[in-house]
Amino acid sequence: MSNYIDTYSVTDLRHKTNEILKLANAKGMVYLVRRSKTEAAIIDLDYLNALREAYEDYLDTLEFDKTIKLKKISLEKHKQSYRKTL
């Protein structure tokens, strides 16, 4: 989603804050440039929340993949080993 048409300088942000925030809301994000280098992005809150949820789902998937590979034991064996520890 690196569309440099939606790039604004920090000076633009000072002078056109409302306009830039509306564009970020409409397009999902806009980039901020300082000294000819892209330094930051202004991201729509809904887009940020969607990214967070997707990342959490990804982490859940990784955790599930780890646990699915664990050795499975029957309930009876688990009960027996539990009784031995008491």
C-alpha positions in Angstrom: 0.0 0.0 0.0 2.9 2.3 -0.7 1.2 5.0 -2.7 3.5 8.1 -2.7 0.7 10.2 -4.2 -0.7 10.3 -0.6 2.5 11.8 0.8 2.6 15.1 2.7 5.3 17.1 4.4 5.3 18.0 8.0 4.7 21.6 7.0 1.6 20.4 5.0 0.4 18.7 8.2 0.8 21.9 10.1 -1.2 23.9 7.6 -3.7 21.4 6.3 -4.3 19.1 9.4 -8.0 18.6 8.8 -7.7 17.9 5.1 -4.9 15.4 5.7 -6.8 13.7 8.5 -9.9 13.4 6.3 -7.7 11.8 3.5 -6.2 9.4 6.0 -9.7 8.4 7.1 -10.9 8.0 3.5 -7.8 6.1 2.1 -6.7 4.2 5.2 -3.4 6.0 5.5 -1.2 8.9 4.3 2.6 9.2 4.6 4.5 12.1 6.2 7.8 13.2 4.8 10.5 15.2 6.6 13.7 16.3 4.8 12.8 14.2 1.7 12.5 11.0 3.7 9.3 9.2 4.6 9.2 9.3 8.4 5.7 8.3 9.5 2.2 7.5 8.5 -1.2 8.7 9.7 -3.4 5.7 9.8 -7.2 5.6 10.0 -8.3 4.1 13.3 -10.6 1.5 11.8 -7.7 0.3 9.5 -5.3 0.2 12.5 -7.8 -1.9 14.5 -8.3 -4.3 11.6 -4.5 -4.7 11.4 -4.3 -5.4 15.1 -7.0 -8.0 14.9 -5.3 -9.7 11.9 -2.0 -9.7 13.8 -3.7 -11.3 16.9 -5.3 -13.9 14.6 -1.9 -14.6 13.1 -0.4 -15.1 16.6 -3.2 -17.3 17.6 -2.6 -19.5 14.6 1.1 -19.8 15.4 0.2 -20.8 19.0 -2.3 -23.4 17.7 0.3 -24.8 15.3 2.7 -25.2 18.3 0.1 -27.0 20.5 -1.2 -29.2 17.8 2.2 -30.8 17.5 2.4 -31.7 21.2 2.3 -35.3 22.0 -1.2 -36.4 22.9 -1.9 -38.8 25.7 -5.1 -40.4 26.7 -7.2 -39.1 29.6 -6.5 -42.4 31.5 -2.8 -42.0 31.3 -3.1 -38.4 32.3 -5.2 -39.4 35.4 -2.6 -42.1 36.3 0.3 -39.6 36.1 -1.7 -37.1 38.1 -2.4 -39.6 40.9 1.3 -40.4 41.1 2.2 -36.8 41.7 -0.3 -36.6 44.7 
